[in-house]
Amino acid sequence: MPTSQLVARQLQDTALRYFLEVVRCGSISEASTRLNVAGSAISRHIAHLEELLGASLFDRHARGMVPSAAGELLAVHAIKSAHEAERVVQDVLALQGMKRGRVRIAATEGFAMEFLPRLISDFSGQHPGIQFHLGVYPPAEATRRILHGDADIGVVMSRGAEKDIKIEHLQPSPVMAVMGHAHPLAQAKQLGLLQLQPYPLALPEPDTTVRQLFDIACSRQRLDLEPVLTSSYISALLGFLRHAPLGITICGEISVRYQVARGELAAVRLKDRGLDLRNIEVQTLVGRTLSRTAQVFLDYLKARLAGPVGQ
């Protein structure tokens, strides 16, 4: 039986990288495609790991492969090792004075429409050598990207506590009624749901947090507010407003912050009970030390989230 030290050394090789890709993909065939490596080679490396550790690393099902208890432990080790190696490389590059580095962000659509691209542009103006990758996902997938080490920073609407997720920043994001700047309700200080009833509504899908809060508030008041348009894309909902002068949609302030500042749209807070229960969350992985580049951008992001337009 190999010593623990020998096993530990062998866990740093290619087999571990193949194993982690299967964990991420859920199948050897998909991992094979992503890695451009034969599936048989991946299978051999995983079999070698299982023999080395004396434990099965996956529960194999018809629909794919799910890590066993031993596999989950090994995945945590693999992700932490990859994070540490990448952080060291990034910090060495950062010794050149923030002239090089990479930041990976996982966010939901509302943040990625204009807020994050503008933020990245402003930051890049100060640090031209920094590269960014912005992935746009549903909230659960954005968080999963953080957990699996595929992103450094997550920016989502809160979905409740998540194991191994560190909340770096939490900020209220009440539901707003959004409309064209010439809409009859555009100058209101706040609105009630009943006041939206005469106007054509464009609403997000029922599985989004903003729509769920909206539906619960309508149910409490026995209001039947049927949308003219339902879409999973915020850009489609805002596009509807450009062609329907009396149209209204709902979203958080951050999604339309700059459009409102430019006078293109108006956003009015909805006062009904329960519509202030959402929060913006900035997420990182518990126990992970970000590279200096990612940490500087994280601090910049938190300041801009809380600050007024133009900061």
C-alpha positions as CSV (number, residue, x, y, z in Angstrom):
1,M,0.0,0.0,0.0
2,P,1.5,3.4,-1.0
3,T,2.4,5.8,1.8
4,S,0.2,8.9,2.4
5,Q,3.1,11.1,1.2
6,L,3.4,9.1,-2.1
7,V,-0.4,9.2,-2.7
8,A,-0.4,13.0,-2.1
9,R,2.4,13.5,-4.7
10,Q,0.5,11.4,-7.2
11,L,-2.6,13.4,-6.7
12,Q,-1.0,16.4,-8.4
13,D,-0.9,14.9,-11.9
14,T,-3.0,14.8,-15.0
15,A,-5.4,12.3,-13.5
16,L,-6.7,14.9,-11.0
17,R,-7.4,17.4,-13.8
18,Y,-9.3,14.8,-15.7
19,F,-11.2,13.8,-12.6
20,L,-12.2,17.4,-11.9
21,E,-13.5,17.9,-15.4
22,V,-15.7,14.9,-15.1
23,V,-17.1,16.3,-11.8
24,R,-17.9,19.5,-13.6
25,C,-19.4,18.0,-16.7
26,G,-21.2,15.0,-15.1
27,S,-20.0,12.6,-17.8
28,I,-16.8,11.3,-19.3
29,S,-18.0,11.9,-22.9
30,E,-18.6,15.6,-22.2
31,A,-15.3,15.9,-20.3
32,S,-13.6,14.3,-23.3
33,T,-15.1,16.9,-25.7
34,R,-14.0,19.8,-23.4
35,L,-10.5,18.5,-22.8
36,N,-10.0,17.2,-26.3
37,V,-8.8,13.9,-24.8
38,A,-10.1,10.4,-25.6
39,G,-12.7,9.2,-23.2
40,S,-10.8,5.9,-22.7
41,A,-7.8,7.9,-21.4
42,I,-10.0,9.8,-19.0
43,S,-11.5,6.5,-17.7
44,R,-8.1,5.0,-17.2
45,H,-6.9,7.9,-15.2
46,I,-10.0,7.9,-13.0
47,A,-9.6,4.1,-12.5
48,H,-6.0,4.7,-11.4
49,L,-7.1,7.3,-8.8
50,E,-9.7,4.9,-7.5
51,E,-7.1,2.2,-7.2
52,L,-4.7,4.6,-5.6
53,L,-7.2,5.7,-3.0
54,G,-9.0,2.4,-2.6
55,A,-12.4,4.0,-3.0
56,S,-15.0,4.6,-5.8
57,L,-15.0,8.2,-6.8
58,F,-18.3,8.3,-8.7
59,D,-21.8,6.9,-8.5
60,R,-22.5,5.9,-12.1
61,H,-26.1,6.5,-13.3
62,A,-27.8,6.2,-16.7
63,R,-27.9,10.0,-16.9
64,G,-24.3,10.6,-15.8
65,M,-21.7,10.4,-13.1
66,V,-22.2,11.9,-9.6
67,P,-19.2,12.2,-7.2
68,S,-19.4,9.7,-4.3
69,A,-18.5,10.9,-0.8
70,A,-14.9,10.1,-1.5
71,G,-15.2,11.9,-4.8
72,E,-16.6,15.0,-3.2
73,L,-13.6,15.1,-0.8
74,L,-11.1,14.7,-3.6
75,A,-12.9,17.4,-5.7
76,V,-12.6,19.9,-2.8
77,H,-8.8,19.1,-2.7
78,A,-8.5,19.5,-6.4
79,I,-10.3,22.8,-6.6
80,K,-8.3,24.3,-3.7
81,S,-5.1,23.1,-5.3
82,A,-6.0,24.7,-8.6
83,H,-7.1,27.9,-6.9
84,E,-3.8,28.2,-4.9
85,A,-1.7,27.5,-8.0
86,E,-3.6,30.2,-10.0
87,R,-3.4,32.7,-7.2
88,V,0.4,32.3,-6.9
89,V,0.7,32.9,-10.7
90,Q,-1.6,35.9,-10.6
91,D,0.2,37.4,-7.6
92,V,3.6,37.0,-9.3
93,L,2.2,38.8,-12.3
94,A,0.7,41.5,-10.0
95,L,4.2,42.3,-8.7
96,Q,4.6,44.2,-12.0
97,G,2.2,46.8,-10.6
98,M,-1.2,45.5,-11.7
99,K,0.0,45.4,-15.3
100,R,-1.2,41.8,-15.9
101,G,-3.8,39.5,-14.4
102,R,-7.2,37.9,-15.0
103,V,-10.5,38.2,-13.2
104,R,-13.4,35.8,-13.9
105,I,-16.9,36.9,-13.0
106,A,-20.2,34.9,-13.0
107,A,-23.3,37.1,-12.9
108,T,-27.0,37.2,-13.7
109,E,-28.3,39.1,-16.7
110,G,-29.4,42.2,-14.9
111,F,-25.8,43.0,-13.8
112,A,-24.3,42.0,-17.2
113,M,-26.4,44.3,-19.4
114,E,-24.6,47.5,-18.6
115,F,-23.4,47.8,-15.0
116,L,-20.6,45.2,-15.1
117,P,-19.4,46.1,-18.7
118,R,-19.2,49.7,-17.7
119,L,-17.4,48.8,-14.5
120,I,-14.9,46.6,-16.3
121,S,-14.3,49.3,-18.9
122,D,-13.6,51.9,-16.1
123,F,-11.3,49.5,-14.2
124,S,-9.4,48.6,-17.4
125,G,-8.8,52.2,-18.1
126,Q,-6.9,52.4,-14.8
127,H,-5.2,49.0,-15.3
128,P,-4.9,48.3,-19.0
129,G,-3.2,44.9,-18.7
130,I,-6.0,43.2,-16.8
131,Q,-8.2,40.6,-18.6
132,F,-11.8,39.8,-17.7
133,H,-14.2,37.0,-18.4
134,L,-17.9,37.7,-17.7
135,G,-20.2,34.7,-17.8
136,V,-23.9,35.3,-17.7
137,Y,-26.0,32.6,-16.0
138,P,-29.1,32.0,-13.9
139,P,-28.5,32.6,-10.2
140,A,-28.0,29.0,-9.2
141,E,-25.5,28.4,-12.1
142,A,-23.6,31.5,-11.3
143,T,-23.2,30.3,-7.7
144,R,-22.2,26.8,-8.9
145,R,-19.4,28.4,-11.0
146,I,-18.0,29.9,-7.8
147,L,-18.3,26.6,-6.0
148,H,-16.5,24.7,-8.8
149,G,-13.7,27.3,-9.2
150,D,-14.8,28.4,-12.7
151,A,-15.2,32.0,-11.5
152,D,-13.5,34.2,-8.9
153,I,-16.4,36.5,-8.1
154,G,-20.2,36.0,-8.4
155,V,-22.8,38.8,-8.6
156,V,-26.3,37.6,-8.1
157,M,-29.6,38.3,-6.4
158,S,-29.8,36.5,-3.1
159,R,-31.3,33.0,-3.1
160,G,-30.7,32.2,0.6
161,A,-27.6,30.8,2.4
162,E,-25.3,28.6,0.3
163,K,-22.7,26.2,1.9
164,D,-19.1,27.2,1.1
165,I,-20.2,30.6,-0.3
166,K,-18.7,33.7,1.3
167,I,-20.9,36.8,1.0
168,E,-18.5,39.7,0.4
169,H,-21.2,42.3,0.0
170,L,-25.0,42.4,0.7
171,Q,-27.2,45.2,-0.5
172,P,-31.0,45.6,-0.7
173,S,-32.5,45.5,-4.2
174,P,-36.2,46.3,-3.9
175,V,-38.5,45.7,-6.9
176,M,-39.0,48.7,-9.1
177,A,-41.6,49.5,-11.7
178,V,-39.7,50.5,-14.9
179,M,-41.2,52.5,-17.8
180,G,-40.4,55.1,-20.4
181,H,-39.5,58.6,-19.2
182,A,-42.7,60.0,-20.8
183,H,-45.0,57.4,-19.1
184,P,-47.9,58.9,-17.0
185,L,-46.5,57.3,-13.9
186,A,-42.9,58.2,-14.5
187,Q,-42.8,61.1,-12.0
188,A,-44.4,59.3,-9.1
189,K,-42.3,58.9,-5.9
190,Q,-43.6,55.4,-5.3
191,L,-46.3,53.2,-6.7
192,G,-48.7,50.5,-5.6
193,L,-49.4,47.4,-7.7
194,L,-53.0,48.4,-8.2
195,Q,-51.8,51.5,-10.1
196,L,-50.1,49.3,-12.7
197,Q,-53.4,47.5,-13.6
198,P,-54.4,49.8,-16.5
199,Y,-51.1,49.4,-18.3
200,P,-49.6,46.6,-20.5
201,L,-47.1,44.6,-18.4
202,A,-43.9,42.8,-19.5
203,L,-42.8,40.5,-16.7
204,P,-39.9,38.1,-16.1
205,E,-40.4,34.3,-16.0
206,P,-42.1,33.0,-12.8
207,D,-38.9,31.2,-11.6
208,T,-37.1,34.5,-11.1
209,T,-36.9,36.1,-7.6
210,V,-38.4,39.4,-8.8
211,R,-41.4,37.7,-10.4
212,Q,-41.9,35.5,-7.4
213,L,-42.1,38.5,-5.0
214,F,-44.4,40.3,-7.5
215,D,-46.8,37.3,-7.7
216,I,-46.9,36.8,-3.9
217,A,-47.7,40.5,-3.4
218,C,-50.4,40.3,-6.1
219,S,-51.9,37.2,-4.5
220,R,-52.0,38.9,-1.1
221,Q,-54.1,41.7,-2.6
222,R,-56.2,39.4,-4.9
223,L,-54.9,41.3,-7.9
224,D,-54.9,39.7,-11.3
225,L,-52.2,41.4,-13.2
226,E,-51.7,39.4,-16.4
227,P,-48.7,40.2,-18.5
228,V,-48.8,41.0,-22.2
229,L,-45.2,39.7,-22.5
230,T,-43.3,37.2,-20.4
231,S,-39.6,36.7,-21.1
232,S,-36.5,35.2,-19.5
233,Y,-34.4,38.1,-20.9
234,I,-34.4,41.5,-19.2
235,S,-33.2,43.1,-22.5
236,A,-36.4,41.8,-24.2
237,L,-38.6,43.3,-21.4
238,L,-36.8,46.7,-21.7
239,G,-37.1,46.5,-25.5
240,F,-40.9,46.1,-25.1
241,L,-40.9,49.5,-23.4
242,R,-39.3,51.2,-26.4
243,H,-42.2,50.1,-28.6
244,A,-45.0,50.3,-26.1
245,P,-45.2,53.9,-24.7
246,L,-47.5,52.8,-21.9
247,G,-45.7,49.6,-21.1
248,I,-44.3,48.7,-17.6
249,T,-41.8,46.1,-16.5
250,I,-40.2,45.2,-13.1
251,C,-36.6,44.8,-12.1
252,G,-34.0,45.9,-9.6
253,E,-32.4,49.4,-9.7
254,I,-29.0,48.1,-10.7
255,S,-30.3,46.7,-14.0
256,V,-31.4,50.1,-15.3
257,R,-29.2,52.5,-13.2
258,Y,-27.5,54.0,-16.2
259,Q,-30.5,54.1,-18.5
260,V,-32.4,56.1,-15.8
261,A,-29.4,58.4,-15.3
262,R,-29.4,59.1,-19.1
263,G,-33.1,59.9,-19.0
264,E,-34.0,56.9,-21.2
265,L,-36.1,55.2,-18.6
266,A,-37.8,55.9,-15.2
267,A,-37.7,53.5,-12.3
268,V,-40.2,54.0,-9.4
269,R,-40.1,51.9,-6.2
270,L,-43.1,49.6,-5.6
271,K,-44.3,50.1,-2.0
272,D,-46.3,47.0,-1.5
273,R,-45.4,44.7,1.4
274,G,-42.8,42.0,0.5
275,L,-41.3,43.7,-2.6
276,D,-38.3,44.8,-0.7
277,L,-37.1,41.3,0.3
278,R,-34.4,40.9,-2.4
279,N,-30.7,41.5,-1.9
280,I,-27.7,41.8,-4.2
281,E,-25.0,39.3,-3.2
282,V,-21.3,39.5,-4.2
283,Q,-20.0,36.0,-3.7
284,T,-16.6,34.3,-3.4
285,L,-15.6,30.8,-2.3
286,V,-15.1,30.2,1.5
287,G,-11.5,29.6,2.2
288,R,-10.2,30.8,-1.1
289,T,-7.6,33.6,-1.2
290,L,-8.2,35.7,-4.2
291,S,-5.3,36.9,-6.4
292,R,-4.3,40.5,-5.7
293,T,-5.8,41.5,-9.0
294,A,-9.2,39.9,-8.3
295,Q,-9.2,41.4,-4.7
296,V,-8.6,44.9,-6.0
297,F,-11.4,44.5,-8.5
298,L,-13.7,43.1,-5.8
299,D,-13.2,46.2,-3.7
300,Y,-13.8,48.4,-6.7
301,L,-17.0,46.5,-7.5
302,K,-18.4,46.8,-3.9
303,A,-17.8,50.5,-3.9
304,R,-19.5,51.0,-7.2
305,L,-22.5,48.9,-6.3
306,A,-23.2,51.0,-3.3
307,G,-22.3,54.4,-4.8
308,P,-24.3,56.7,-6.9
309,V,-24.1,56.9,-10.7
310,G,-21.0,58.7,-11.8
311,Q,-18.7,57.5,-9.0
